[in-house]
Structure formats: structure tokens, C-alpha cells
Amino acid sequence: MPSSPKLHHHGRSSPPSPRRSTMLIVSCCLLVGFSGFIIGFVAILGPSRGYRCSGVEPRLIRVSWDREGRDGGDGGFSVRDGEKVLRRHKVKAFVGIQTGFGSVGRRRSLRRTWMPSDREKLQRLEEDTGLVFRFVIGRTTDGAKMMELKKEVAQYDDFLLLDVEEEYSKLPYKTPDRLSLLLTKERSHSQTYIGCMKKGPVFTDPKLKWYEPLAYLLGKEYFFHAYGPIYALSAEVVASLAALRSNSVRMFSNEDVTIGAWMLAMNVHHENNKELCQPECTPSSIAVWDIPKCSGLCSPEKKLLELHQKEICSISPTVASDN
């Protein structure tokens, strides 16, 4: 895969950007708390609950991956819209950026830096690289906010709308929908969970942002799991999760804990990759955070633009050349 800009995370959030690697992006949570990138992969196994709106009421569509390339041998996919089946170009990775209704400024900064703001350029990027970028957002009963969202969707056409109420506590519920949209390349371990791993005390104070109502099931300390701003799952792992019914797995209040719990229950390889959580841009860094000062980038709308002006952040390759 050709080299490209690195990923920078907004306070518990982050912008997407492809990397020359054997993994692709899998989950991200921007705004409210851009919490994770899923650099990842997958074959869609059944109907997705996601919506993609374009100036009109969102329509439910079914996406079917052709992993073996049986239809023409290109490994592409088809989209079923009612009775119509539309053939689309090959997709190597879906980059979902979790966003919220109050994060217009952060989306604007991302479109000015790490992803195209023009529909035609966005489509050209998808066709040339196989990388699909979408802001992932739920719904709200606030009519004015939904109207503003529709205007933004009509202008940029870069959203994936899910039938989930948009609020921070519902963030884990957005993840299963995205998992069934992801596709990744093979790694040495067929079942792999990649991220900057951590452990720490379970938050039991209801006044804290990361309060966990199910703390009594976890004990005093969290298990080994990846920080939320960015992590990756290999194809077999995501395929297994996508095949599960949403009501058959436990959901915790925090997305990273939820994913970590699922990984603990599966026979996966935990890869602790510090290139995903660097304090500054380097030739090999993938993501830059201001942790522990901020849970992501401090002042993300401003910092993202500043980082993009640095040559080492936006131009130099993220992986050293083999030559």
C-alpha cells in the first residue's frame, strides 16, 4: 500500500489516515470523543444496520463482500438497494470516524487535512487506494440538529448514519455496526488485537466521565486492553464478532473496555504497538496523542491543522523504505 499521512487523535478523538501496513484501520471515535480507529478489515456477513444518507431520509442497504473475488475476480463488493444490486469498486479498508452533533469544527479540520472535502476527490481516493473514509454518527430526537446534519451530509456525502441514539454512553453500540464493514489484510497471527495496551483502576465514581456501572463484574483493575483512540483487529477476529448477535455479548460503558472484554474472551494475540501512541510525529509513528495531558490531542481543531503543516507529519513515509 502506498505511504500516506499519519493519524492524529482529537481529545479522545482522532483523524484518519492510511498507513503502509498489513493492517487497515478499524475503529475510530471522533468528537464527543473520537475514541478509536478501527484499522481493520472484514467481510460483511449479513445486513448492516448502518445508513448512508445523501440529502434524503437514510435508507437501509445491504452490503455483501466478495472475499474470493468470484464476481469478476476483483474482490470487490455489491450494494443492494431494494431490488437493485449495484457493483462497486474494490475496498481494502473502511475508516470509520466516530463523531457527534457538536463536533462540526473537528470534522471541518479533518476535511482540511487528512481526508478530501470534495465528493469527487473522496470517490477518487476510494477508487485509487481502496480506502473508504466516513464519519460515523447516530441519531437524535432534536429536529434542528438532524436538519443541520442533513445539510452537511448533502454537501459532503461522507457520513455513515447508524440507527443508534447519539451520546457518549452509547459509543460501544456503534462499534458492532462498523465491525461488519471492515476488511483487513493477513498478519502472521490470524487472530490479532493491536493497540497501545494498558491496565488501570476501574472508575466507580458516577461523577466521572469514564464511570463504569458494571464495575462489580470487573474488580478493582481493568484487564489488559488497548487505549480507545486507535486500535486494530485482524480479519478473523472481526468476522467472528460480526457473526454474533448484538444482544449476545456484554456491553460496558466505554468502547475500549467493551472491545477489550470481547478480546479477552477470544483466543487472540495481543500486540502492544507503541507506534500507535507517540507524543510527536516520527518517520515510523502512526498516531500522535497529547496523553496524559489530554486524552488525545489538546485543542484538536487547532492542533490538527498545525501538525498537518509539518513535513514529517504529512509528507514523509510512515514506514522506512526497504531500499
Backbone as numpy.savetxt, mean C-alpha at the origin, in Angstrom:
# Nx Ny Nz CAx CAy CAz Cx Cy Cz
13.71 -4.89 -13.19 12.86 -3.70 -13.19 13.75 -2.47 -13.19
13.47 -1.46 -13.99 14.31 -0.26 -14.02 14.30 0.44 -12.68
15.40 1.13 -12.38 15.49 1.84 -11.11 14.58 3.05 -11.13
14.21 3.51 -9.93 13.31 4.64 -9.84 13.41 5.26 -8.47
12.68 6.38 -8.21 12.79 7.08 -6.94 12.46 6.21 -5.74
12.92 6.65 -4.57 12.67 5.92 -3.34 11.31 6.32 -2.78
10.89 5.62 -1.74 9.63 5.89 -1.10 9.85 6.73 0.15
9.03 7.75 0.34 9.14 8.56 1.55 7.80 8.54 2.25
7.81 8.37 3.58 6.57 8.21 4.32 6.12 9.46 5.04
4.82 9.77 4.95 4.27 10.90 5.66 3.89 10.40 7.04
4.07 11.22 8.02 3.75 10.89 9.41 2.80 9.75 9.48
3.30 8.66 9.74 2.59 7.41 9.68 2.02 7.32 8.32
2.69 7.88 7.37 2.24 7.87 6.02 3.42 7.91 5.11
3.19 7.78 3.80 4.32 7.71 2.92 3.95 7.71 1.47
4.83 8.13 0.59 4.58 8.15 -0.82 5.14 6.94 -1.47
4.56 6.53 -2.58 5.01 5.34 -3.22 6.04 5.61 -4.27
6.82 4.59 -4.55 7.76 4.70 -5.62 8.37 3.35 -5.85
8.42 2.86 -7.11 8.91 1.54 -7.40 10.38 1.39 -7.07
10.80 0.16 -6.85 12.20 -0.11 -6.57 12.66 -1.29 -7.39
13.94 -1.27 -7.81 14.48 -2.36 -8.59 14.72 -3.51 -7.65
13.74 -4.34 -7.45 13.85 -5.40 -6.46 13.02 -6.58 -6.90
13.15 -7.68 -6.18 12.35 -8.85 -6.52 10.99 -8.79 -5.87
10.76 -7.78 -5.04 9.45 -7.62 -4.42 8.79 -6.38 -4.97
7.48 -6.33 -4.93 6.78 -5.13 -5.31 6.05 -4.59 -4.11
5.47 -3.40 -4.26 4.88 -2.82 -3.09 3.54 -3.39 -2.73
3.26 -3.54 -1.52 2.00 -4.05 -1.09 1.24 -3.14 -0.21
1.42 -2.57 0.81 0.39 -1.84 1.48 0.82 -0.50 1.91
0.05 0.44 1.78 0.48 1.70 2.30 -0.68 2.41 2.91
-0.44 3.24 3.86 -1.47 3.99 4.49 -1.03 5.40 4.54
-1.65 6.22 3.75 -1.24 7.60 3.75 -2.28 8.36 4.53
-2.13 9.48 4.88 -3.08 10.38 5.48 -3.77 9.74 6.63
-4.35 10.51 7.36 -4.87 10.03 8.58 -3.66 9.34 9.12
-3.09 8.47 8.40 -1.84 7.92 8.74 -1.41 7.00 7.66
-0.77 7.43 6.67 -0.25 6.66 5.57 0.53 5.53 6.19
-0.02 4.51 6.60 0.65 3.56 7.44 1.40 2.49 6.76
1.19 2.09 5.62 1.99 1.04 5.11 1.92 0.89 3.64
3.00 0.42 3.06 2.99 0.14 1.66 2.88 -1.31 1.53
2.11 -1.80 0.70 2.24 -3.18 0.55 3.02 -3.37 -0.70
4.19 -3.73 -0.61 5.04 -3.89 -1.73 4.83 -5.26 -2.19
3.93 -5.60 -2.80 3.72 -6.96 -2.83 3.08 -7.50 -4.03
2.23 -8.24 -4.18 1.94 -9.00 -5.36 0.63 -9.73 -5.24
0.09 -10.29 -6.05 -0.86 -11.36 -5.86 -1.72 -11.69 -7.02
-2.38 -12.78 -6.93 -3.31 -13.14 -7.96 -4.65 -12.89 -7.37
-5.53 -12.27 -8.09 -6.83 -11.98 -7.51 -7.67 -13.24 -7.54
-8.14 -13.62 -6.39 -8.86 -14.87 -6.27 -10.33 -14.59 -5.97
-11.06 -14.14 -6.92 -12.46 -13.86 -6.67 -12.74 -12.38 -6.70
-14.02 -11.99 -6.43 -14.41 -10.60 -6.54 -13.76 -9.72 -5.50
-13.42 -8.54 -5.93 -12.86 -7.56 -5.01 -13.99 -6.69 -4.51
-13.91 -6.25 -3.26 -14.94 -5.37 -2.73 -14.63 -3.92 -3.04
-13.54 -3.69 -3.74 -13.12 -2.32 -4.02 -13.90 -1.70 -5.15
-13.93 -0.37 -5.16 -14.58 0.39 -6.22 -13.58 1.31 -6.85
-13.77 1.58 -8.11 -12.93 2.57 -8.77 -13.88 3.56 -9.41
-13.94 4.79 -8.87 -14.92 5.74 -9.37 -14.28 6.74 -10.30
-15.04 7.24 -11.23 -14.52 8.19 -12.21 -15.57 9.20 -12.57
-15.94 10.04 -11.59 -16.91 11.09 -11.85 -18.34 10.63 -11.74
-18.54 9.32 -11.52 -19.89 8.80 -11.39 -19.91 7.93 -10.14
-21.08 7.39 -9.81 -21.16 6.52 -8.65 -20.25 5.33 -8.87
-19.48 4.91 -7.86 -18.57 3.78 -8.00 -19.33 2.52 -8.40
-18.68 1.73 -9.24 -19.28 0.48 -9.67 -18.43 -0.67 -9.18
-19.09 -1.77 -8.79 -18.35 -2.94 -8.35 -17.84 -3.68 -9.58
-16.56 -3.96 -9.61 -16.00 -4.70 -10.73 -15.29 -5.94 -10.22
-15.12 -6.91 -11.07 -14.41 -8.13 -10.72 -13.15 -8.19 -11.56
-12.02 -8.40 -10.88 -10.74 -8.47 -11.57 -10.21 -9.88 -11.48
-9.79 -10.44 -12.59 -9.28 -11.80 -12.61 -7.87 -11.80 -13.17
-6.92 -12.30 -12.39 -5.54 -12.35 -12.85 -5.31 -13.63 -13.64
-4.55 -13.50 -14.70 -4.14 -14.66 -15.48 -2.67 -14.90 -15.17
-2.39 -15.62 -14.07 -1.03 -15.79 -13.60 -0.18 -16.59 -14.57
-0.80 -17.49 -15.31 -0.05 -18.33 -16.23 0.03 -17.74 -17.62
-0.64 -16.61 -17.83 -0.61 -16.00 -19.15 -1.35 -16.81 -20.19
-2.42 -17.51 -19.76 -3.12 -18.37 -20.70 -3.80 -17.58 -21.81
-4.24 -16.37 -21.48 -4.90 -15.56 -22.51 -3.87 -14.73 -23.24
-3.21 -15.33 -24.19 -2.25 -14.59 -24.99 -0.84 -14.66 -24.45
-0.67 -15.29 -23.26 0.67 -15.53 -22.75 1.36 -14.31 -22.18
0.62 -13.23 -21.88 1.30 -12.03 -21.39 1.16 -11.84 -19.89
0.44 -12.77 -19.23 0.31 -12.65 -17.79 -0.47 -11.43 -17.38
-1.36 -10.93 -18.23 -2.13 -9.74 -17.92 -3.37 -10.08 -17.13
-4.36 -9.18 -17.15 -5.58 -9.45 -16.42 -6.76 -8.88 -17.16
-7.95 -9.32 -16.76 -9.17 -8.83 -17.38 -10.04 -8.20 -16.32
-10.86 -7.24 -16.72 -11.78 -6.58 -15.81 -13.19 -6.86 -16.28
-14.02 -7.38 -15.38 -15.41 -7.66 -15.73 -16.28 -6.52 -15.24
-16.94 -5.83 -16.15 -17.83 -4.72 -15.83 -19.21 -5.12 -16.33
-20.00 -5.69 -15.41 -21.29 -6.22 -15.84 -21.07 -7.44 -16.72
-21.59 -7.38 -17.94 -21.43 -8.50 -18.87 -20.21 -8.34 -19.75
-19.53 -7.20 -19.66 -18.37 -6.94 -20.50 -17.09 -7.41 -19.82
-16.19 -7.97 -20.60 -14.87 -8.36 -20.10 -13.84 -7.58 -20.89
-13.15 -6.67 -20.23 -12.19 -5.80 -20.90 -10.78 -6.29 -20.62
-9.99 -6.47 -21.66 -8.61 -6.92 -21.51 -7.72 -5.73 -21.16
-6.88 -5.88 -20.15 -6.00 -4.81 -19.73 -4.55 -5.25 -19.86
-3.63 -4.28 -19.72 -2.22 -4.58 -19.85 -1.70 -5.33 -18.63
-0.52 -5.91 -18.77 0.09 -6.69 -17.70 0.44 -5.79 -16.51
0.13 -6.25 -15.32 0.44 -5.51 -14.10 1.41 -6.31 -13.24
2.51 -5.69 -12.85 3.50 -6.35 -12.00 3.29 -6.03 -10.52
2.75 -4.86 -10.24 2.54 -4.49 -8.84 1.46 -3.46 -8.69
0.72 -3.57 -7.60 -0.28 -2.56 -7.25 0.22 -1.82 -6.02
0.35 -0.51 -6.13 0.81 0.32 -5.02 -0.38 1.07 -4.46
-0.87 0.64 -3.32 -2.03 1.28 -2.72 -1.61 2.24 -1.63
-2.01 3.50 -1.74 -1.65 4.53 -0.76 -2.89 4.85 0.06
-2.94 4.39 1.29 -4.12 4.64 2.10 -4.21 6.12 2.44
-5.36 6.69 2.18 -5.53 8.13 2.35 -6.85 8.43 3.05
-7.04 9.67 3.42 -8.26 10.07 4.12 -8.86 11.33 3.51
-10.05 11.71 3.96 -10.74 12.88 3.40 -10.04 14.19 3.74
-9.28 14.21 4.84 -8.61 15.44 5.22 -7.18 15.53 4.72
-6.82 14.72 3.76 -5.42 14.66 3.32 -5.23 15.11 1.87
-5.98 16.09 1.47 -5.88 16.62 0.11 -4.47 17.14 -0.16
-3.89 17.85 0.82 -2.55 18.42 0.65 -1.49 17.35 0.45
-1.58 16.26 1.17 -0.59 15.18 1.02 -0.71 14.52 -0.34
-1.92 14.34 -0.81 -2.10 13.77 -2.14 -1.53 14.71 -3.20
-1.72 16.01 -2.98 -1.18 16.99 -3.92 0.35 16.91 -3.97
0.98 16.75 -2.81 2.43 16.65 -2.76 2.92 15.39 -3.46
2.21 14.30 -3.29 2.59 13.05 -3.95 2.50 13.17 -5.47
1.44 13.82 -5.94 1.27 13.98 -7.39 2.31 14.92 -7.98
2.89 15.76 -7.15 3.92 16.68 -7.63 5.31 16.06 -7.57
5.41 14.87 -6.97 6.73 14.27 -6.79 6.82 12.83 -7.31
6.17 11.88 -6.63 6.44 10.47 -6.88 5.47 9.77 -7.82
4.42 10.42 -8.23 3.50 9.78 -9.17 2.89 10.83 -10.08
2.54 10.46 -11.32 1.99 11.44 -12.28 0.64 11.98 -11.81
0.37 13.24 -12.14 -0.92 13.83 -11.81 -1.84 13.86 -13.03
-1.28 13.58 -14.17 -2.02 13.57 -15.43 -2.50 12.15 -15.74
-3.76 12.01 -16.12 -4.33 10.68 -16.40 -3.53 9.92 -17.45
-3.20 10.61 -18.54 -2.49 9.93 -19.63 -1.10 9.48 -19.19
-0.41 10.32 -18.40 0.92 9.95 -17.92 0.84 8.79 -16.93
-0.21 8.79 -16.12 -0.40 7.70 -15.17 -0.64 6.38 -15.89
-1.46 6.43 -16.94 -1.72 5.23 -17.73 -0.47 4.77 -18.47
0.31 5.73 -18.97 1.53 5.39 -19.68 2.54 4.72 -18.73
2.59 5.21 -17.49 3.46 4.60 -16.49 3.05 3.15 -16.24
1.75 2.92 -16.13 1.25 1.57 -15.90 1.62 0.64 -17.05
1.44 1.14 -18.27 1.71 0.30 -19.44 3.20 0.05 -19.63
4.03 1.05 -19.33 5.48 0.91 -19.54 6.17 0.10 -18.46
5.71 0.24 -17.21 6.39 -0.41 -16.09 5.60 -1.53 -15.43
4.30 -1.58 -15.66 3.48 -2.58 -14.99 3.16 -2.23 -13.55
3.43 -0.97 -13.15 3.17 -0.52 -11.78 1.91 0.34 -11.75
0.97 -0.02 -10.90 -0.29 0.70 -10.79 -0.35 1.43 -9.44
-0.55 2.75 -9.48 -0.62 3.56 -8.27 -2.05 4.04 -8.05
-2.58 3.84 -6.85 -3.92 4.32 -6.52 -3.98 4.77 -5.07
-4.72 5.85 -4.81 -5.03 6.26 -3.45 -6.21 5.41 -2.99
-6.07 4.77 -1.86 -7.11 3.87 -1.34 -7.87 4.59 -0.24
-9.18 4.72 -0.42 -10.00 5.47 0.54 -11.34 4.79 0.73
-11.92 4.98 1.91 -13.23 4.42 2.20 -14.34 5.43 1.92
-15.46 5.25 2.56 -16.60 6.13 2.32 -16.94 6.91 3.60
-17.81 7.89 3.47 -18.28 8.65 4.62 -19.74 9.03 4.40
-20.45 9.27 5.49 -21.85 9.68 5.38 -21.96 11.18 5.18
-20.82 11.87 5.21 -20.79 13.32 5.00 -20.90 13.60 3.50
-22.05 14.08 3.08 -22.30 14.31 1.66 -21.34 15.30 1.03
-20.98 16.35 1.77 -20.08 17.37 1.23 -18.69 16.79 0.96
-18.20 15.95 1.86 -16.89 15.34 1.67 -16.89 14.37 0.49
-17.98 13.62 0.35 -18.07 12.69 -0.77 -18.13 13.44 -2.10
-18.79 14.60 -2.11 -18.87 15.40 -3.32 -17.50 15.93 -3.70
-16.73 16.39 -2.72 -15.37 16.88 -2.99 -14.49 15.74 -3.50
-14.67 14.55 -2.93 -13.89 13.40 -3.38 -14.21 13.06 -4.84
-15.48 13.11 -5.20 -15.87 12.80 -6.57 -15.24 13.78 -7.56
-15.15 15.04 -7.15 -14.52 16.04 -8.02 -13.04 15.72 -8.21
-12.37 15.32 -7.14 -10.95 14.98 -7.22 -10.75 13.72 -8.05
-11.65 12.76 -7.89 -11.57 11.52 -8.68 -11.75 11.82 -10.16
-12.73 12.66 -10.46 -12.99 13.01 -11.85 -11.79 13.71 -12.49
-11.06 14.49 -11.69 -9.91 15.23 -12.22 -8.69 14.34 -12.42
-8.41 13.46 -11.45 -7.17 12.70 -11.50 -7.34 11.21 -11.84
-8.49 10.64 -11.52 -8.75 9.24 -11.82 -7.66 8.33 -11.25
-7.26 8.56 -9.99 -6.21 7.75 -9.38 -6.61 7.22 -8.00
-7.89 6.86 -7.86 -8.41 6.36 -6.59 -8.94 4.93 -6.72
-8.90 4.23 -5.60 -9.60 2.96 -5.44 -10.50 3.16 -4.23
-11.81 3.19 -4.44 -12.75 3.45 -3.37 -13.28 2.14 -2.81
-13.13 1.96 -1.49 -13.57 0.74 -0.83 -14.86 0.98 -0.06
-15.65 -0.05 0.06 -16.90 0.04 0.79 -16.63 -0.18 2.28
-15.81 0.71 2.85 -15.44 0.66 4.26 -15.53 2.08 4.80
-16.10 2.25 5.98 -16.20 3.59 6.56 -14.80 4.13 6.83
-14.52 5.35 6.39 -13.18 5.93 6.49 -12.93 6.52 7.88
-12.10 5.83 8.67 -11.64 6.34 9.94 -10.44 5.51 10.34
-9.58 6.07 11.21 -8.31 5.41 11.52 -8.52 4.01 12.10
-9.53 3.83 12.94 -9.74 2.54 13.58 -10.17 1.47 12.59
-10.62 1.88 11.39 -11.05 0.91 10.38 -9.94 0.60 9.39
-8.74 1.14 9.63 -7.63 0.94 8.71 -7.35 -0.53 8.41
-7.35 -1.43 9.42 -7.08 -2.83 9.11 -8.09 -3.44 8.15
-9.32 -2.92 8.12 -10.34 -3.48 7.26 -10.13 -3.12 5.79
-9.27 -2.11 5.54 -8.97 -1.75 4.16 -7.93 -2.68 3.58
-7.14 -3.31 4.43 -6.03 -4.14 3.97 -6.46 -5.38 3.21
-7.43 -6.19 3.68 -7.80 -7.38 2.92 -8.23 -7.08 1.51
-8.92 -5.96 1.28 -9.33 -5.61 -0.08 -8.12 -5.37 -0.96
-7.09 -4.74 -0.45 -5.91 -4.46 -1.24 -5.09 -5.72 -1.46
-5.08 -6.61 -0.48 -4.25 -7.80 -0.60 -4.62 -8.61 -1.83
-5.90 -8.62 -2.18 -6.31 -9.40 -3.32 -6.06 -8.69 -4.64
-5.40 -7.54 -4.61 -5.09 -6.79 -5.82 -3.59 -6.76 -6.11
-2.82 -7.49 -5.32 -1.38 -7.34 -5.41 -0.70 -8.51 -6.09
0.44 -8.22 -6.69 1.18 -9.25 -7.41 2.67 -9.06 -7.18
3.38 -10.11 -6.84 4.80 -9.95 -6.55 5.65 -10.98 -7.25
6.92 -10.71 -7.33 7.85 -11.66 -7.94 8.33 -12.67 -6.90
8.95 -13.73 -7.38 9.42 -14.80 -6.51 10.68 -14.40 -5.74
10.76 -14.84 -4.48 11.95 -14.63 -3.66 12.51 -15.99 -3.27
13.66 -15.99 -2.60 14.27 -17.25 -2.21 13.37 -18.03 -1.25
12.63 -17.30 -0.39 11.63 -17.93 0.48 10.27 -17.67 -0.16
9.55 -18.71 -0.46 8.26 -18.53 -1.14 7.23 -17.84 -0.26
7.38 -17.93 1.06 6.47 -17.23 1.96 7.30 -16.28 2.83
7.28 -15.00 2.48 8.16 -14.02 3.11 7.39 -12.78 3.56
7.78 -12.27 4.71 7.21 -11.06 5.32 8.39 -10.12 5.56
8.43 -8.98 4.85 9.59 -8.09 4.88 9.22 -6.75 5.50
10.09 -6.23 6.34 9.85 -4.92 6.92 10.89 -4.59 7.97
10.77 -3.41 8.57 11.60 -3.05 9.71 10.88 -3.59 10.94
11.38 -4.67 11.47 10.69 -5.37 12.55 10.87 -4.68 13.90
9.90 -4.86 14.77 9.92 -4.24 16.09 9.14 -5.08 17.09
9.38 -4.78 18.36 8.59 -5.30 19.48 8.43 -4.13 20.45
7.47 -4.21 21.32 7.28 -3.12 22.27 6.04 -3.33 23.11
5.82 -2.45 24.09 4.67 -2.58 24.99 3.34 -2.37 24.28
2.35 -3.12 24.71 1.00 -2.98 24.16 0.34 -1.75 24.79
-0.30 -0.91 23.97 -0.94 0.31 24.46 -2.31 -0.03 25.06
-2.46 0.23 26.33 -3.70 -0.10 27.03 -4.48 1.14 27.49
-3.94 2.32 27.21 -4.60 3.57 27.61 -5.56 4.01 26.49
-6.86 4.05 26.73 -7.84 4.44 25.71 -7.62 5.84 25.14
-6.86 6.68 25.84 -6.62 8.04 25.38 -5.53 8.10 24.30
-4.77 7.04 24.15 -3.67 7.03 23.19 -4.15 6.62 21.80
-3.48 7.16 20.77 -3.86 6.88 19.38 -3.80 5.40 19.07
-2.77 4.73 19.58 -2.58 3.32 19.23 -3.14 2.38 20.31
-4.16 2.83 21.01 -4.82 2.00 22.02 -5.35 0.71 21.40
-5.14 -0.40 22.10 -5.59 -1.69 21.60 -6.64 -2.28 22.55
-7.91 -2.26 22.17 -8.98 -2.81 23.01 -8.80 -4.30 23.32
-8.11 -5.01 22.43 -7.91 -6.44 22.63 -6.56 -6.74 23.29
-6.07 -5.79 24.07 -4.76 -5.94 24.72 -4.69 -7.19 25.59
-5.82 -7.58 26.17 -5.81 -8.75 27.05 -5.45 -10.04 26.32
-5.58 -10.03 24.99 -5.21 -11.21 24.21 -3.72 -11.21 23.86
-3.08 -10.08 24.01 -1.70 -9.93 23.57 -0.67 -9.98 24.69
-1.09 -9.71 25.92 -0.13 -9.65 27.01 0.47 -8.26 27.11
1.64 -8.16 27.70 2.26 -6.85 27.94 3.08 -6.35 26.76
3.53 -7.24 25.89 4.40 -6.84 24.79 3.92 -7.40 23.46
4.01 -6.57 22.40 3.66 -7.01 21.06 4.67 -8.06 20.57
4.22 -8.91 19.73 5.08 -9.89 19.07 5.92 -9.21 17.99
6.88 -9.91 17.45 7.77 -9.42 16.40 6.96 -9.13 15.14
6.92 -7.86 14.71 6.16 -7.51 13.51 6.75 -6.25 12.88
6.38 -5.98 11.64 6.94 -4.84 10.90 6.23 -3.54 11.24
7.01 -2.45 11.26 6.43 -1.12 11.39 5.41 -0.92 10.27
4.36 -0.13 10.55 3.29 0.07 9.59 3.60 0.85 8.34
4.51 1.87 8.37 4.70 2.70 7.19 5.03 1.94 5.91
5.75 0.84 6.00 6.03 0.08 4.78 6.44 -1.35 5.12
5.86 -2.29 4.42 6.23 -3.69 4.58 5.87 -4.42 3.30
6.32 -5.65 3.18 6.07 -6.40 1.95 5.71 -7.84 2.27
4.87 -8.41 1.44 4.46 -9.80 1.57 4.67 -10.50 0.24
5.17 -11.72 0.28 5.39 -12.46 -0.96 4.08 -13.03 -1.49
4.12 -13.48 -2.72 2.92 -13.90 -3.43 2.13 -15.00 -2.71
2.82 -16.02 -2.23 2.11 -17.13 -1.59 1.39 -16.67 -0.32
2.01 -15.77 0.41 1.40 -15.26 1.64 0.13 -14.49 1.32
0.22 -13.58 0.36 -0.95 -12.76 0.02 -2.05 -13.61 -0.59
-1.67 -14.59 -1.40 -2.68 -15.46 -2.01 -3.44 -16.22 -0.93
-2.73 -16.68 0.10 -3.38 -17.39 1.21 -4.33 -16.48 1.96
-3.92 -15.23 2.21 -4.77 -14.28 2.91 -5.99 -13.89 2.08
-5.77 -13.71 0.78 -6.86 -13.30 -0.10 -7.93 -14.37 -0.19
-7.55 -15.62 0.05 -8.50 -16.73 -0.04 -9.36 -16.85 1.22
-8.97 -16.15 2.28 -9.72 -16.24 3.53 -10.93 -15.32 3.52
-11.95 -15.69 4.25 -13.09 -14.80 4.45 -12.70 -13.75 5.47
-13.11 -12.50 5.24 -12.71 -11.41 6.13 -13.16 -11.64 7.57
-14.28 -12.32 7.74 -14.78 -12.52 9.11 -14.19 -13.75 9.77
-13.22 -14.40 9.11 -12.61 -15.60 9.68 -11.27 -15.31 10.34
-10.79 -14.07 10.25 -9.51 -13.71 10.87 -9.73 -12.56 11.85
-8.90 -12.50 12.88 -9.05 -11.47 13.90 -8.48 -10.13 13.43
-9.20 -9.06 13.71 -8.76 -7.71 13.39 -8.41 -6.95 14.67
-7.19 -6.43 14.74 -6.81 -5.58 15.85 -7.01 -4.12 15.43
-6.85 -3.18 16.34 -7.09 -1.78 16.03 -6.05 -1.19 15.10
-4.83 -1.71 15.13 -3.75 -1.18 14.30 -3.42 -2.13 13.16
-3.27 -1.57 11.97 -3.04 -2.40 10.79 -1.76 -3.21 10.88
-0.66 -2.59 11.34 0.60 -3.33 11.38 0.54 -4.50 12.35
-0.19 -4.32 13.46 -0.36 -5.40 14.42 -1.23 -6.51 13.83
-2.26 -6.10 13.10 -3.15 -7.08 12.47 -2.38 -7.95 11.47
-1.62 -7.30 10.59 -0.83 -8.05 9.62 0.19 -8.94 10.34
0.84 -8.39 11.37 1.82 -9.16 12.12 1.23 -10.38 12.78
0.00 -10.26 13.28 -0.67 -11.39 13.91 -0.96 -12.48 12.89
-1.40 -12.07 11.72 -1.65 -13.06 10.66 -0.36 -13.77 10.28
0.74 -13.00 10.19 2.02 -13.61 9.82 2.50 -14.58 10.90
2.21 -14.26 12.16 2.61 -15.13 13.26 1.89 -16.47 13.17
0.68 -16.44 12.66 -0.12 -17.66 12.55 0.26 -18.50 11.33
1.04 -17.92 10.43 1.44 -18.61 9.21 2.93 -18.97 9.27
3.32 -19.94 8.49 4.71 -20.38 8.47 5.50 -19.52 7.49
5.71 -18.25 7.85 6.39 -17.32 6.96 7.79 -16.97 7.48
8.64 -16.54 6.57 9.99 -16.09 6.92 9.94 -14.59 7.20
10.34 -14.17 8.40 10.39 -12.76 8.77 11.74 -12.18 8.36
11.74 -11.23 7.43 12.98 -10.61 6.96 13.05 -9.18 7.48
13.99 -8.91 8.36 14.16 -7.58 8.95 15.08 -6.76 8.06
14.50 -5.90 7.22 15.25 -5.15 6.22 15.29 -3.66 6.59
16.45 -3.20 7.07 16.59 -1.83 7.53 16.62 -0.80 6.40
16.73 -1.25 5.14 16.67 -0.31 4.02 15.28 0.31 3.89
14.31 -0.29 4.57 12.94 0.20 4.53 12.68 1.29 5.57
13.66 1.62 6.40 13.44 2.63 7.44 14.71 3.43 7.70
15.22 4.09 6.68 16.43 4.89 6.81 16.11 6.33 7.23
16.99 6.99 8.00 16.75 8.37 8.42 17.01 9.38 7.32
17.72 8.97 6.25 18.00 9.86 5.13 18.22 9.04 3.87
18.17 9.71 2.72 18.34 9.02 1.45 19.78 8.54 1.29
19.92 7.31 0.81 21.23 6.74 0.47 21.05 6.00 -0.84
22.14 5.58 -1.48 22.00 4.84 -2.75 21.18 3.56 -2.61
21.11 3.00 -1.40 20.41 1.73 -1.24 19.12 1.83 -0.43
18.80 3.01 0.11 17.59 3.14 0.93 16.34 3.04 0.07
15.30 2.49 0.67 14.01 2.33 -0.02 13.00 3.34 0.53
13.03 3.54 1.85 12.09 4.45 2.49 12.82 5.31 3.52
12.37 6.56 3.68 12.97 7.50 4.61 11.92 7.95 5.63
12.26 7.84 6.92 11.35 8.26 7.98 12.05 9.23 8.92
11.25 9.98 9.68 11.78 10.83 10.74 11.54 10.19 12.11
11.44 8.87 12.13 11.24 8.16 13.39 12.53 8.23 14.20
12.48 8.42 15.53 11.27 8.39 16.38 10.61 9.75 16.58
11.19 10.82 16.03 10.61 12.15 16.22 9.18 12.21 15.71
8.95 11.61 14.55 7.60 11.52 13.99 7.39 10.10 13.48
6.17 9.69 13.43 5.87 8.34 12.95 5.74 8.37 11.44
6.84 8.68 10.78 6.86 8.88 9.33 7.66 10.13 9.07
7.27 10.93 8.10 7.93 12.22 7.86 7.26 13.31 8.68
8.06 14.16 9.30 7.51 15.34 9.98 7.16 16.38 8.90
6.04 17.06 9.05 5.59 18.05 8.06 5.69 17.44 6.67
4.99 16.34 6.42 5.14 15.58 5.17 4.90 16.35 3.87
3.92 17.26 3.87 3.63 17.98 2.63 4.82 18.81 2.19
5.52 19.40 3.15 6.69 20.21 2.84 7.94 19.35 2.65
8.14 18.38 3.56 9.34 17.56 3.54 9.41 16.71 2.27
8.28 16.23 1.80 8.25 15.40 0.61 8.78 16.16 -0.60
8.37 17.42 -0.73 8.84 18.24 -1.85 10.34 18.52 -1.73
10.80 18.75 -0.50 12.22 19.02 -0.28 13.07 17.80 -0.63
12.64 16.64 -0.22 13.38 15.41 -0.50 13.45 15.14 -2.00
12.35 15.44 -2.68 12.31 15.17 -4.11 13.28 16.03 -4.90
13.72 17.15 -4.31 14.66 18.04 -4.98 16.10 17.54 -4.83
16.32 16.61 -3.93 17.66 16.07 -3.72 17.96 14.98 -4.74
19.08 15.10 -5.39 19.43 14.15 -6.44 19.52 12.72 -5.92
20.08 12.54 -4.75 20.24 11.19 -4.22 18.90 10.54 -3.89
17.87 11.38 -3.66 16.54 10.85 -3.34 15.72 10.52 -4.58
15.94 11.26 -5.67 15.04 11.12 -6.81 15.68 10.62 -8.09
17.01 10.69 -8.19 17.63 10.32 -9.45 18.50 9.08 -9.35
19.35 9.01 -8.32 20.27 7.88 -8.22 19.52 6.57 -8.00
20.06 5.46 -8.50 19.40 4.16 -8.36 19.33 3.72 -6.91
18.31 2.94 -6.57 18.16 2.45 -5.21 18.94 1.17 -4.98
19.42 0.57 -6.04 20.21 -0.65 -5.92 21.50 -0.46 -6.68
22.61 -0.79 -6.09 23.91 -0.62 -6.74 23.96 -1.42 -8.03
24.61 -0.84 -9.04 24.73 -1.52 -10.33 25.60 -2.75 -10.21
25.27 -3.77 -11.00 26.06 -5.01 -11.01 27.30 -4.86 -11.85
27.37 -3.77 -12.65 28.51 -3.58 -13.55 29.68 -2.91 -12.85
